[in-house]
Amino acid sequence: MTVEEVKQETEILLKITGRIDTNTSTQLQAEVLKSLQKMPNLTLDLKECDYVSSAGLRTFLIARHRQKAESSN
């Protein structure tokens, strides 16, 4: 899995390529949380993502909860 961060004016776009599974979800979670610290508007581009396991879905949920918490502050 690779993650490319693209900073735009009002958001950060993370382009994710490959598989999000038990082995890569920790890396993705770290990348997502790092990006959310920079800017609360985050979009995940999964067009080139082949597979998402339940561990990957958990990462999406954590990101959404963190995003909601950051935007309410």
CHARMM internal coordinates of N, CA and C (Angstrom, degrees):
IC EDIT
DIST 1 N 1 CA 1.4384
DIST 1 CA 1 C 1.5216
ANGL 1 N 1 CA 1 C 108.48
DIST 1 C 2 N 1.3269
ANGL 1 CA 1 C 2 N 115.15
DIHE 1 N 1 CA 1 C 2 N 139.11
DIST 2 N 2 CA 1.4562
ANGL 1 C 2 N 2 CA 120.80
DIHE 1 CA 1 C 2 N 2 CA 173.03
DIST 2 CA 2 C 1.5182
ANGL 2 N 2 CA 2 C 108.62
DIHE 1 C 2 N 2 CA 2 C -125.55
DIST 2 C 3 N 1.3237
ANGL 2 CA 2 C 3 N 115.42
DIHE 2 N 2 CA 2 C 3 N 148.25
DIST 3 N 3 CA 1.4536
ANGL 2 C 3 N 3 CA 122.06
DIHE 2 CA 2 C 3 N 3 CA 178.82
DIST 3 CA 3 C 1.5235
ANGL 3 N 3 CA 3 C 107.74
DIHE 2 C 3 N 3 CA 3 C -128.19
DIST 3 C 4 N 1.3204
ANGL 3 CA 3 C 4 N 115.78
DIHE 3 N 3 CA 3 C 4 N 123.57
DIST 4 N 4 CA 1.4597
ANGL 3 C 4 N 4 CA 121.61
DIHE 3 CA 3 C 4 N 4 CA 177.29
DIST 4 CA 4 C 1.5238
ANGL 4 N 4 CA 4 C 108.16
DIHE 3 C 4 N 4 CA 4 C -113.35
DIST 4 C 5 N 1.3274
ANGL 4 CA 4 C 5 N 116.09
DIHE 4 N 4 CA 4 C 5 N 124.62
DIST 5 N 5 CA 1.4603
ANGL 4 C 5 N 5 CA 121.03
DIHE 4 CA 4 C 5 N 5 CA 178.93
DIST 5 CA 5 C 1.5263
ANGL 5 N 5 CA 5 C 109.59
DIHE 4 C 5 N 5 CA 5 C -94.57
DIST 5 C 6 N 1.3308
ANGL 5 CA 5 C 6 N 115.64
DIHE 5 N 5 CA 5 C 6 N 126.19
DIST 6 N 6 CA 1.4589
ANGL 5 C 6 N 6 CA 122.00
DIHE 5 CA 5 C 6 N 6 CA 178.23
DIST 6 CA 6 C 1.5275
ANGL 6 N 6 CA 6 C 107.26
DIHE 5 C 6 N 6 CA 6 C -119.69
DIST 6 C 7 N 1.3241
ANGL 6 CA 6 C 7 N 116.28
DIHE 6 N 6 CA 6 C 7 N 113.05
DIST 7 N 7 CA 1.4709
ANGL 6 C 7 N 7 CA 120.32
DIHE 6 CA 6 C 7 N 7 CA 178.60
DIST 7 CA 7 C 1.5099
ANGL 7 N 7 CA 7 C 109.17
DIHE 6 C 7 N 7 CA 7 C -84.11
DIST 7 C 8 N 1.3228
ANGL 7 CA 7 C 8 N 114.77
DIHE 7 N 7 CA 7 C 8 N 128.46
DIST 8 N 8 CA 1.4559
ANGL 7 C 8 N 8 CA 121.05
DIHE 7 CA 7 C 8 N 8 CA 175.83
DIST 8 CA 8 C 1.5226
ANGL 8 N 8 CA 8 C 107.41
DIHE 7 C 8 N 8 CA 8 C -117.12
DIST 8 C 9 N 1.3218
ANGL 8 CA 8 C 9 N 118.09
DIHE 8 N 8 CA 8 C 9 N -179.67
DIST 9 N 9 CA 1.4545
ANGL 8 C 9 N 9 CA 120.64
DIHE 8 CA 8 C 9 N 9 CA -175.77
DIST 9 CA 9 C 1.5246
ANGL 9 N 9 CA 9 C 113.06
DIHE 8 C 9 N 9 CA 9 C -60.59
DIST 9 C 10 N 1.3159
ANGL 9 CA 9 C 10 N 117.32
DIHE 9 N 9 CA 9 C 10 N -46.72
DIST 10 N 10 CA 1.4576
ANGL 9 C 10 N 10 CA 120.44
DIHE 9 CA 9 C 10 N 10 CA -173.31
DIST 10 CA 10 C 1.5212
ANGL 10 N 10 CA 10 C 114.53
DIHE 9 C 10 N 10 CA 10 C -114.96
DIST 10 C 11 N 1.3297
ANGL 10 CA 10 C 11 N 116.72
DIHE 10 N 10 CA 10 C 11 N 1.54
DIST 11 N 11 CA 1.4603
ANGL 10 C 11 N 11 CA 119.06
DIHE 10 CA 10 C 11 N 11 CA -178.84
DIST 11 CA 11 C 1.5250
ANGL 11 N 11 CA 11 C 110.77
DIHE 10 C 11 N 11 CA 11 C -157.49
DIST 11 C 12 N 1.3241
ANGL 11 CA 11 C 12 N 113.70
DIHE 11 N 11 CA 11 C 12 N 169.19
DIST 12 N 12 CA 1.4598
ANGL 11 C 12 N 12 CA 121.33
DIHE 11 CA 11 C 12 N 12 CA 171.02
DIST 12 CA 12 C 1.5184
ANGL 12 N 12 CA 12 C 107.19
DIHE 11 C 12 N 12 CA 12 C -112.17
DIST 12 C 13 N 1.3153
ANGL 12 CA 12 C 13 N 115.70
DIHE 12 N 12 CA 12 C 13 N 133.51
DIST 13 N 13 CA 1.4583
ANGL 12 C 13 N 13 CA 122.27
DIHE 12 CA 12 C 13 N 13 CA 177.28
DIST 13 CA 13 C 1.5207
ANGL 13 N 13 CA 13 C 107.98
DIHE 12 C 13 N 13 CA 13 C -107.80
DIST 13 C 14 N 1.3261
ANGL 13 CA 13 C 14 N 116.36
DIHE 13 N 13 CA 13 C 14 N 124.70
DIST 14 N 14 CA 1.4613
ANGL 13 C 14 N 14 CA 121.05
DIHE 13 CA 13 C 14 N 14 CA 174.73
DIST 14 CA 14 C 1.5216
ANGL 14 N 14 CA 14 C 108.28
DIHE 13 C 14 N 14 CA 14 C -105.29
DIST 14 C 15 N 1.3415
ANGL 14 CA 14 C 15 N 116.04
DIHE 14 N 14 CA 14 C 15 N 114.69
DIST 15 N 15 CA 1.4539
ANGL 14 C 15 N 15 CA 121.38
DIHE 14 CA 14 C 15 N 15 CA 176.98
DIST 15 CA 15 C 1.5181
ANGL 15 N 15 CA 15 C 108.35
DIHE 14 C 15 N 15 CA 15 C -92.63
DIST 15 C 16 N 1.3290
ANGL 15 CA 15 C 16 N 115.65
DIHE 15 N 15 CA 15 C 16 N 116.09
DIST 16 N 16 CA 1.4584
ANGL 15 C 16 N 16 CA 121.74
DIHE 15 CA 15 C 16 N 16 CA -174.98
DIST 16 CA 16 C 1.5254
ANGL 16 N 16 CA 16 C 108.86
DIHE 15 C 16 N 16 CA 16 C -108.29
DIST 16 C 17 N 1.3218
ANGL 16 CA 16 C 17 N 115.72
DIHE 16 N 16 CA 16 C 17 N 128.08
DIST 17 N 17 CA 1.4550
ANGL 16 C 17 N 17 CA 122.46
DIHE 16 CA 16 C 17 N 17 CA -179.19
DIST 17 CA 17 C 1.5264
ANGL 17 N 17 CA 17 C 108.97
DIHE 16 C 17 N 17 CA 17 C -122.90
DIST 17 C 18 N 1.3135
ANGL 17 CA 17 C 18 N 116.63
DIHE 17 N 17 CA 17 C 18 N 136.92
DIST 18 N 18 CA 1.4630
ANGL 17 C 18 N 18 CA 120.49
DIHE 17 CA 17 C 18 N 18 CA 176.17
DIST 18 CA 18 C 1.5196
ANGL 18 N 18 CA 18 C 112.73
DIHE 17 C 18 N 18 CA 18 C 104.75
DIST 18 C 19 N 1.3229
ANGL 18 CA 18 C 19 N 115.03
DIHE 18 N 18 CA 18 C 19 N -148.57
DIST 19 N 19 CA 1.4652
ANGL 18 C 19 N 19 CA 122.28
DIHE 18 CA 18 C 19 N 19 CA -175.94
DIST 19 CA 19 C 1.5194
ANGL 19 N 19 CA 19 C 110.95
DIHE 18 C 19 N 19 CA 19 C -105.97
DIST 19 C 20 N 1.3330
ANGL 19 CA 19 C 20 N 115.54
DIHE 19 N 19 CA 19 C 20 N 137.21
DIST 20 N 20 CA 1.4624
ANGL 19 C 20 N 20 CA 121.05
DIHE 19 CA 19 C 20 N 20 CA 171.47
DIST 20 CA 20 C 1.5166
ANGL 20 N 20 CA 20 C 105.58
DIHE 19 C 20 N 20 CA 20 C -108.88
DIST 20 C 21 N 1.3288
ANGL 20 CA 20 C 21 N 115.29
DIHE 20 N 20 CA 20 C 21 N 108.07
DIST 21 N 21 CA 1.4581
ANGL 20 C 21 N 21 CA 120.60
DIHE 20 CA 20 C 21 N 21 CA -177.41
DIST 21 CA 21 C 1.5268
ANGL 21 N 21 CA 21 C 109.02
DIHE 20 C 21 N 21 CA 21 C -139.63
DIST 21 C 22 N 1.3106
ANGL 21 CA 21 C 22 N 116.30
DIHE 21 N 21 CA 21 C 22 N -167.48
DIST 22 N 22 CA 1.4647
ANGL 21 C 22 N 22 CA 120.98
DIHE 21 CA 21 C 22 N 22 CA -178.44
DIST 22 CA 22 C 1.5210
ANGL 22 N 22 CA 22 C 111.85
DIHE 21 C 22 N 22 CA 22 C -57.48
DIST 22 C 23 N 1.3159
ANGL 22 CA 22 C 23 N 117.20
DIHE 22 N 22 CA 22 C 23 N -36.08
DIST 23 N 23 CA 1.4612
ANGL 22 C 23 N 23 CA 121.30
DIHE 22 CA 22 C 23 N 23 CA -177.67
DIST 23 CA 23 C 1.5189
ANGL 23 N 23 CA 23 C 113.27
DIHE 22 C 23 N 23 CA 23 C -75.82
DIST 23 C 24 N 1.3257
ANGL 23 CA 23 C 24 N 118.30
DIHE 23 N 23 CA 23 C 24 N -27.73
DIST 24 N 24 CA 1.4643
ANGL 23 C 24 N 24 CA 120.74
DIHE 23 CA 23 C 24 N 24 CA -174.65
DIST 24 CA 24 C 1.5229
ANGL 24 N 24 CA 24 C 114.33
DIHE 23 C 24 N 24 CA 24 C -109.87
DIST 24 C 25 N 1.3189
ANGL 24 CA 24 C 25 N 118.13
DIHE 24 N 24 CA 24 C 25 N -12.52
DIST 25 N 25 CA 1.4673
ANGL 24 C 25 N 25 CA 120.28
DIHE 24 CA 24 C 25 N 25 CA -175.46
DIST 25 CA 25 C 1.5299
ANGL 25 N 25 CA 25 C 112.28
DIHE 24 C 25 N 25 CA 25 C -64.61
DIST 25 C 26 N 1.3227
ANGL 25 CA 25 C 26 N 117.99
DIHE 25 N 25 CA 25 C 26 N -32.00
DIST 26 N 26 CA 1.4711
ANGL 25 C 26 N 26 CA 120.41
DIHE 25 CA 25 C 26 N 26 CA 178.03
DIST 26 CA 26 C 1.5220
ANGL 26 N 26 CA 26 C 110.55
DIHE 25 C 26 N 26 CA 26 C -65.14
DIST 26 C 27 N 1.3219
ANGL 26 CA 26 C 27 N 116.26
DIHE 26 N 26 CA 26 C 27 N -42.30
DIST 27 N 27 CA 1.4700
ANGL 26 C 27 N 27 CA 120.64
DIHE 26 CA 26 C 27 N 27 CA 176.89
DIST 27 CA 27 C 1.5260
ANGL 27 N 27 CA 27 C 110.12
DIHE 26 C 27 N 27 CA 27 C -62.37
DIST 27 C 28 N 1.3312
ANGL 27 CA 27 C 28 N 117.11
DIHE 27 N 27 CA 27 C 28 N -44.93
DIST 28 N 28 CA 1.4554
ANGL 27 C 28 N 28 CA 120.88
DIHE 27 CA 27 C 28 N 28 CA -179.78
DIST 28 CA 28 C 1.5234
ANGL 28 N 28 CA 28 C 110.48
DIHE 27 C 28 N 28 CA 28 C -63.08
DIST 28 C 29 N 1.3143
ANGL 28 CA 28 C 29 N 117.01
DIHE 28 N 28 CA 28 C 29 N -43.53
DIST 29 N 29 CA 1.4668
ANGL 28 C 29 N 29 CA 120.17
DIHE 28 CA 28 C 29 N 29 CA 179.62
DIST 29 CA 29 C 1.5290
ANGL 29 N 29 CA 29 C 110.53
DIHE 28 C 29 N 29 CA 29 C -59.12
DIST 29 C 30 N 1.3149
ANGL 29 CA 29 C 30 N 117.52
DIHE 29 N 29 CA 29 C 30 N -43.28
DIST 30 N 30 CA 1.4687
ANGL 29 C 30 N 30 CA 121.00
DIHE 29 CA 29 C 30 N 30 CA 178.65
DIST 30 CA 30 C 1.5272
ANGL 30 N 30 CA 30 C 110.76
DIHE 29 C 30 N 30 CA 30 C -62.15
DIST 30 C 31 N 1.3249
ANGL 30 CA 30 C 31 N 117.38
DIHE 30 N 30 CA 30 C 31 N -43.08
DIST 31 N 31 CA 1.4671
ANGL 30 C 31 N 31 CA 121.66
DIHE 30 CA 30 C 31 N 31 CA 179.69
DIST 31 CA 31 C 1.5286
ANGL 31 N 31 CA 31 C 110.93
DIHE 30 C 31 N 31 CA 31 C -64.44
DIST 31 C 32 N 1.3152
ANGL 31 CA 31 C 32 N 116.50
DIHE 31 N 31 CA 31 C 32 N -43.36
DIST 32 N 32 CA 1.4656
ANGL 31 C 32 N 32 CA 121.28
DIHE 31 CA 31 C 32 N 32 CA -179.12
DIST 32 CA 32 C 1.5226
ANGL 32 N 32 CA 32 C 110.63
DIHE 31 C 32 N 32 CA 32 C -64.19
DIST 32 C 33 N 1.3280
ANGL 32 CA 32 C 33 N 117.02
DIHE 32 N 32 CA 32 C 33 N -47.44
DIST 33 N 33 CA 1.4625
ANGL 32 C 33 N 33 CA 120.41
DIHE 32 CA 32 C 33 N 33 CA -178.68
DIST 33 CA 33 C 1.5258
ANGL 33 N 33 CA 33 C 111.62
DIHE 32 C 33 N 33 CA 33 C -65.40
DIST 33 C 34 N 1.3226
ANGL 33 CA 33 C 34 N 117.03
DIHE 33 N 33 CA 33 C 34 N -36.70
DIST 34 N 34 CA 1.4655
ANGL 33 C 34 N 34 CA 121.01
DIHE 33 CA 33 C 34 N 34 CA 176.56
DIST 34 CA 34 C 1.5284
ANGL 34 N 34 CA 34 C 109.91
DIHE 33 C 34 N 34 CA 34 C -63.07
DIST 34 C 35 N 1.3127
ANGL 34 CA 34 C 35 N 117.02
DIHE 34 N 34 CA 34 C 35 N -43.21
DIST 35 N 35 CA 1.4639
ANGL 34 C 35 N 35 CA 121.19
DIHE 34 CA 34 C 35 N 35 CA 179.74
DIST 35 CA 35 C 1.5207
ANGL 35 N 35 CA 35 C 111.28
DIHE 34 C 35 N 35 CA 35 C -66.59
DIST 35 C 36 N 1.3265
ANGL 35 CA 35 C 36 N 117.39
DIHE 35 N 35 CA 35 C 36 N -39.17
DIST 36 N 36 CA 1.4647
ANGL 35 C 36 N 36 CA 120.66
DIHE 35 CA 35 C 36 N 36 CA 179.42
DIST 36 CA 36 C 1.5276
ANGL 36 N 36 CA 36 C 112.14
DIHE 35 C 36 N 36 CA 36 C -65.33
DIST 36 C 37 N 1.3183
ANGL 36 CA 36 C 37 N 117.31
DIHE 36 N 36 CA 36 C 37 N -29.03
DIST 37 N 37 CA 1.4615
ANGL 36 C 37 N 37 CA 119.81
DIHE 36 CA 36 C 37 N 37 CA 176.16
DIST 37 CA 37 C 1.5225
ANGL 37 N 37 CA 37 C 110.81
DIHE 36 C 37 N 37 CA 37 C -67.14
DIST 37 C 38 N 1.3131
ANGL 37 CA 37 C 38 N 116.73
DIHE 37 N 37 CA 37 C 38 N -32.24
DIST 38 N 38 CA 1.4651
ANGL 37 C 38 N 38 CA 121.26
DIHE 37 CA 37 C 38 N 38 CA 179.59
DIST 38 CA 38 C 1.5188
ANGL 38 N 38 CA 38 C 111.54
DIHE 37 C 38 N 38 CA 38 C -75.22
DIST 38 C 39 N 1.3471
ANGL 38 CA 38 C 39 N 115.97
DIHE 38 N 38 CA 38 C 39 N -42.45
DIST 39 N 39 CA 1.4611
ANGL 38 C 39 N 39 CA 121.61
DIHE 38 CA 38 C 39 N 39 CA -175.13
DIST 39 CA 39 C 1.5296
ANGL 39 N 39 CA 39 C 109.22
DIHE 38 C 39 N 39 CA 39 C -156.94
DIST 39 C 40 N 1.3317
ANGL 39 CA 39 C 40 N 118.29
DIHE 39 N 39 CA 39 C 40 N 129.93
DIST 40 N 40 CA 1.4696
ANGL 39 C 40 N 40 CA 119.98
DIHE 39 CA 39 C 40 N 40 CA -176.36
DIST 40 CA 40 C 1.5280
ANGL 40 N 40 CA 40 C 114.74
DIHE 39 C 40 N 40 CA 40 C -72.46
DIST 40 C 41 N 1.3226
ANGL 40 CA 40 C 41 N 118.00
DIHE 40 N 40 CA 40 C 41 N -17.39
DIST 41 N 41 CA 1.4693
ANGL 40 C 41 N 41 CA 120.67
DIHE 40 CA 40 C 41 N 41 CA 177.90
DIST 41 CA 41 C 1.5222
ANGL 41 N 41 CA 41 C 108.62
DIHE 40 C 41 N 41 CA 41 C -87.85
DIST 41 C 42 N 1.3134
ANGL 41 CA 41 C 42 N 114.80
DIHE 41 N 41 CA 41 C 42 N 110.62
DIST 42 N 42 CA 1.4622
ANGL 41 C 42 N 42 CA 121.13
DIHE 41 CA 41 C 42 N 42 CA -175.46
DIST 42 CA 42 C 1.5188
ANGL 42 N 42 CA 42 C 109.49
DIHE 41 C 42 N 42 CA 42 C -132.37
DIST 42 C 43 N 1.3270
ANGL 42 CA 42 C 43 N 115.26
DIHE 42 N 42 CA 42 C 43 N 133.54
DIST 43 N 43 CA 1.4632
ANGL 42 C 43 N 43 CA 121.61
DIHE 42 CA 42 C 43 N 43 CA 175.82
DIST 43 CA 43 C 1.5211
ANGL 43 N 43 CA 43 C 108.20
DIHE 42 C 43 N 43 CA 43 C -122.41
DIST 43 C 44 N 1.3278
ANGL 43 CA 43 C 44 N 115.57
DIHE 43 N 43 CA 43 C 44 N 135.04
DIST 44 N 44 CA 1.4603
ANGL 43 C 44 N 44 CA 121.35
DIHE 43 CA 43 C 44 N 44 CA 176.91
DIST 44 CA 44 C 1.5215
ANGL 44 N 44 CA 44 C 108.56
DIHE 43 C 44 N 44 CA 44 C -103.17
DIST 44 C 45 N 1.3164
ANGL 44 CA 44 C 45 N 116.40
DIHE 44 N 44 CA 44 C 45 N 122.72
DIST 45 N 45 CA 1.4616
ANGL 44 C 45 N 45 CA 122.56
DIHE 44 CA 44 C 45 N 45 CA 176.88
DIST 45 CA 45 C 1.5293
ANGL 45 N 45 CA 45 C 107.32
DIHE 44 C 45 N 45 CA 45 C -97.10
DIST 45 C 46 N 1.3260
ANGL 45 CA 45 C 46 N 116.19
DIHE 45 N 45 CA 45 C 46 N 109.80
DIST 46 N 46 CA 1.4613
ANGL 45 C 46 N 46 CA 121.96
DIHE 45 CA 45 C 46 N 46 CA -176.60
DIST 46 CA 46 C 1.5302
ANGL 46 N 46 CA 46 C 112.74
DIHE 45 C 46 N 46 CA 46 C -107.39
DIST 46 C 47 N 1.3213
ANGL 46 CA 46 C 47 N 117.08
DIHE 46 N 46 CA 46 C 47 N 17.51
DIST 47 N 47 CA 1.4690
ANGL 46 C 47 N 47 CA 120.54
DIHE 46 CA 46 C 47 N 47 CA -177.63
DIST 47 CA 47 C 1.5218
ANGL 47 N 47 CA 47 C 112.12
DIHE 46 C 47 N 47 CA 47 C -58.17
DIST 47 C 48 N 1.3191
ANGL 47 CA 47 C 48 N 117.53
DIHE 47 N 47 CA 47 C 48 N -35.94
DIST 48 N 48 CA 1.4657
ANGL 47 C 48 N 48 CA 122.00
DIHE 47 CA 47 C 48 N 48 CA -177.17
DIST 48 CA 48 C 1.5354
ANGL 48 N 48 CA 48 C 112.47
DIHE 47 C 48 N 48 CA 48 C -101.05
DIST 48 C 49 N 1.3183
ANGL 48 CA 48 C 49 N 115.86
DIHE 48 N 48 CA 48 C 49 N 14.56
DIST 49 N 49 CA 1.4628
ANGL 48 C 49 N 49 CA 121.25
DIHE 48 CA 48 C 49 N 49 CA 179.34
DIST 49 CA 49 C 1.5281
ANGL 49 N 49 CA 49 C 108.47
DIHE 48 C 49 N 49 CA 49 C -89.49
DIST 49 C 50 N 1.3314
ANGL 49 CA 49 C 50 N 116.08
DIHE 49 N 49 CA 49 C 50 N 124.92
DIST 50 N 50 CA 1.4614
ANGL 49 C 50 N 50 CA 121.24
DIHE 49 CA 49 C 50 N 50 CA -176.31
DIST 50 CA 50 C 1.5280
ANGL 50 N 50 CA 50 C 113.86
DIHE 49 C 50 N 50 CA 50 C -83.97
DIST 50 C 51 N 1.3287
ANGL 50 CA 50 C 51 N 116.45
DIHE 50 N 50 CA 50 C 51 N -29.95
DIST 51 N 51 CA 1.4612
ANGL 50 C 51 N 51 CA 119.67
DIHE 50 CA 50 C 51 N 51 CA -169.03
DIST 51 CA 51 C 1.5240
ANGL 51 N 51 CA 51 C 109.09
DIHE 50 C 51 N 51 CA 51 C -158.35
DIST 51 C 52 N 1.3324
ANGL 51 CA 51 C 52 N 116.74
DIHE 51 N 51 CA 51 C 52 N 140.11
DIST 52 N 52 CA 1.4600
ANGL 51 C 52 N 52 CA 122.24
DIHE 51 CA 51 C 52 N 52 CA 174.40
DIST 52 CA 52 C 1.5251
ANGL 52 N 52 CA 52 C 107.67
DIHE 51 C 52 N 52 CA 52 C -131.44
DIST 52 C 53 N 1.3343
ANGL 52 CA 52 C 53 N 116.26
DIHE 52 N 52 CA 52 C 53 N 118.82
DIST 53 N 53 CA 1.4650
ANGL 52 C 53 N 53 CA 120.91
DIHE 52 CA 52 C 53 N 53 CA 178.28
DIST 53 CA 53 C 1.5296
ANGL 53 N 53 CA 53 C 108.86
DIHE 52 C 53 N 53 CA 53 C -87.72
DIST 53 C 54 N 1.3120
ANGL 53 CA 53 C 54 N 115.83
DIHE 53 N 53 CA 53 C 54 N 179.43
DIST 54 N 54 CA 1.4634
ANGL 53 C 54 N 54 CA 119.99
DIHE 53 CA 53 C 54 N 54 CA 177.38
DIST 54 CA 54 C 1.5325
ANGL 54 N 54 CA 54 C 111.11
DIHE 53 C 54 N 54 CA 54 C -63.98
DIST 54 C 55 N 1.3155
ANGL 54 CA 54 C 55 N 117.36
DIHE 54 N 54 CA 54 C 55 N -29.17
DIST 55 N 55 CA 1.4769
ANGL 54 C 55 N 55 CA 120.08
DIHE 54 CA 54 C 55 N 55 CA 175.51
DIST 55 CA 55 C 1.5265
ANGL 55 N 55 CA 55 C 110.01
DIHE 54 C 55 N 55 CA 55 C -65.81
DIST 55 C 56 N 1.3227
ANGL 55 CA 55 C 56 N 117.24
DIHE 55 N 55 CA 55 C 56 N -36.64
DIST 56 N 56 CA 1.4583
ANGL 55 C 56 N 56 CA 120.85
DIHE 55 CA 55 C 56 N 56 CA 176.07
DIST 56 CA 56 C 1.5151
ANGL 56 N 56 CA 56 C 111.74
DIHE 55 C 56 N 56 CA 56 C -67.92
DIST 56 C 57 N 1.3229
ANGL 56 CA 56 C 57 N 116.86
DIHE 56 N 56 CA 56 C 57 N -40.97
DIST 57 N 57 CA 1.4589
ANGL 56 C 57 N 57 CA 120.58
DIHE 56 CA 56 C 57 N 57 CA 177.41
DIST 57 CA 57 C 1.5277
ANGL 57 N 57 CA 57 C 110.39
DIHE 56 C 57 N 57 CA 57 C -62.04
DIST 57 C 58 N 1.3065
ANGL 57 CA 57 C 58 N 116.86
DIHE 57 N 57 CA 57 C 58 N -38.18
DIST 58 N 58 CA 1.4714
ANGL 57 C 58 N 58 CA 121.51
DIHE 57 CA 57 C 58 N 58 CA 176.67
DIST 58 CA 58 C 1.5295
ANGL 58 N 58 CA 58 C 110.04
DIHE 57 C 58 N 58 CA 58 C -60.37
DIST 58 C 59 N 1.3142
ANGL 58 CA 58 C 59 N 116.78
DIHE 58 N 58 CA 58 C 59 N -40.97
DIST 59 N 59 CA 1.4659
ANGL 58 C 59 N 59 CA 121.15
DIHE 58 CA 58 C 59 N 59 CA 177.71
DIST 59 CA 59 C 1.5183
ANGL 59 N 59 CA 59 C 110.31
DIHE 58 C 59 N 59 CA 59 C -61.48
DIST 59 C 60 N 1.3338
ANGL 59 CA 59 C 60 N 118.29
DIHE 59 N 59 CA 59 C 60 N -41.04
DIST 60 N 60 CA 1.4635
ANGL 59 C 60 N 60 CA 121.26
DIHE 59 CA 59 C 60 N 60 CA 177.73
DIST 60 CA 60 C 1.5278
ANGL 60 N 60 CA 60 C 110.88
DIHE 59 C 60 N 60 CA 60 C -62.32
DIST 60 C 61 N 1.3294
ANGL 60 CA 60 C 61 N 116.76
DIHE 60 N 60 CA 60 C 61 N -41.81
DIST 61 N 61 CA 1.4662
ANGL 60 C 61 N 61 CA 120.50
DIHE 60 CA 60 C 61 N 61 CA 179.48
DIST 61 CA 61 C 1.5340
ANGL 61 N 61 CA 61 C 111.65
DIHE 60 C 61 N 61 CA 61 C -64.92
DIST 61 C 62 N 1.3052
ANGL 61 CA 61 C 62 N 116.68
DIHE 61 N 61 CA 61 C 62 N -42.76
DIST 62 N 62 CA 1.4650
ANGL 61 C 62 N 62 CA 120.75
DIHE 61 CA 61 C 62 N 62 CA 177.67
DIST 62 CA 62 C 1.5226
ANGL 62 N 62 CA 62 C 109.70
DIHE 61 C 62 N 62 CA 62 C -60.85
DIST 62 C 63 N 1.3166
ANGL 62 CA 62 C 63 N 116.71
DIHE 62 N 62 CA 62 C 63 N -43.53
DIST 63 N 63 CA 1.4635
ANGL 62 C 63 N 63 CA 121.11
DIHE 62 CA 62 C 63 N 63 CA 179.89
DIST 63 CA 63 C 1.5231
ANGL 63 N 63 CA 63 C 110.91
DIHE 62 C 63 N 63 CA 63 C -62.30
DIST 63 C 64 N 1.3100
ANGL 63 CA 63 C 64 N 117.21
DIHE 63 N 63 CA 63 C 64 N -43.67
DIST 64 N 64 CA 1.4684
ANGL 63 C 64 N 64 CA 120.74
DIHE 63 CA 63 C 64 N 64 CA -179.45
DIST 64 CA 64 C 1.5161
ANGL 64 N 64 CA 64 C 111.15
DIHE 63 C 64 N 64 CA 64 C -64.62
DIST 64 C 65 N 1.3209
ANGL 64 CA 64 C 65 N 117.53
DIHE 64 N 64 CA 64 C 65 N -42.75
DIST 65 N 65 CA 1.4713
ANGL 64 C 65 N 65 CA 120.29
DIHE 64 CA 64 C 65 N 65 CA 178.32
DIST 65 CA 65 C 1.5251
ANGL 65 N 65 CA 65 C 110.68
DIHE 64 C 65 N 65 CA 65 C -63.49
DIST 65 C 66 N 1.3185
ANGL 65 CA 65 C 66 N 117.20
DIHE 65 N 65 CA 65 C 66 N -41.71
DIST 66 N 66 CA 1.4575
ANGL 65 C 66 N 66 CA 121.15
DIHE 65 CA 65 C 66 N 66 CA 178.90
DIST 66 CA 66 C 1.5308
ANGL 66 N 66 CA 66 C 110.80
DIHE 65 C 66 N 66 CA 66 C -65.91
DIST 66 C 67 N 1.3281
ANGL 66 CA 66 C 67 N 115.62
DIHE 66 N 66 CA 66 C 67 N -40.23
DIST 67 N 67 CA 1.4597
ANGL 66 C 67 N 67 CA 120.70
DIHE 66 CA 66 C 67 N 67 CA 179.16
DIST 67 CA 67 C 1.5271
ANGL 67 N 67 CA 67 C 111.12
DIHE 66 C 67 N 67 CA 67 C -62.90
DIST 67 C 68 N 1.3165
ANGL 67 CA 67 C 68 N 116.90
DIHE 67 N 67 CA 67 C 68 N -43.22
DIST 68 N 68 CA 1.4642
ANGL 67 C 68 N 68 CA 121.00
DIHE 67 CA 67 C 68 N 68 CA 178.49
DIST 68 CA 68 C 1.5254
ANGL 68 N 68 CA 68 C 110.72
DIHE 67 C 68 N 68 CA 68 C -64.18
DIST 68 C 69 N 1.3298
ANGL 68 CA 68 C 69 N 116.43
DIHE 68 N 68 CA 68 C 69 N -39.53
DIST 69 N 69 CA 1.4666
ANGL 68 C 69 N 69 CA 120.38
DIHE 68 CA 68 C 69 N 69 CA 179.54
DIST 69 CA 69 C 1.5318
ANGL 69 N 69 CA 69 C 110.79
DIHE 68 C 69 N 69 CA 69 C -66.14
DIST 69 C 70 N 1.3350
ANGL 69 CA 69 C 70 N 116.87
DIHE 69 N 69 CA 69 C 70 N -41.09
DIST 70 N 70 CA 1.4634
ANGL 69 C 70 N 70 CA 120.58
DIHE 69 CA 69 C 70 N 70 CA -179.87
DIST 70 CA 70 C 1.5211
ANGL 70 N 70 CA 70 C 111.59
DIHE 69 C 70 N 70 CA 70 C -67.77
DIST 70 C 71 N 1.3149
ANGL 70 CA 70 C 71 N 117.52
DIHE 70 N 70 CA 70 C 71 N -37.34
DIST 71 N 71 CA 1.4620
ANGL 70 C 71 N 71 CA 120.10
DIHE 70 CA 70 C 71 N 71 CA -177.33
DIST 71 CA 71 C 1.5209
ANGL 71 N 71 CA 71 C 112.53
DIHE 70 C 71 N 71 CA 71 C -75.54
DIST 71 C 72 N 1.3267
ANGL 71 CA 71 C 72 N 117.51
DIHE 71 N 71 CA 71 C 72 N -21.82
DIST 72 N 72 CA 1.4596
ANGL 71 C 72 N 72 CA 119.99
DIHE 71 CA 71 C 72 N 72 CA 179.19
DIST 72 CA 72 C 1.5256
ANGL 72 N 72 CA 72 C 112.22
DIHE 71 C 72 N 72 CA 72 C -84.15
DIST 72 C 73 N 1.3280
ANGL 72 CA 72 C 73 N 117.58
DIHE 72 N 72 CA 72 C 73 N -10.91
DIST 73 N 73 CA 1.4821
ANGL 72 C 73 N 73 CA 120.91
DIHE 72 CA 72 C 73 N 73 CA 178.86
DIST 73 CA 73 C 1.4814
ANGL 73 N 73 CA 73 C 111.95
DIHE 72 C 73 N 73 CA 73 C -83.28
END
COOR INIT
IC SEED 1 N 1 CA 1 C
IC BUILD
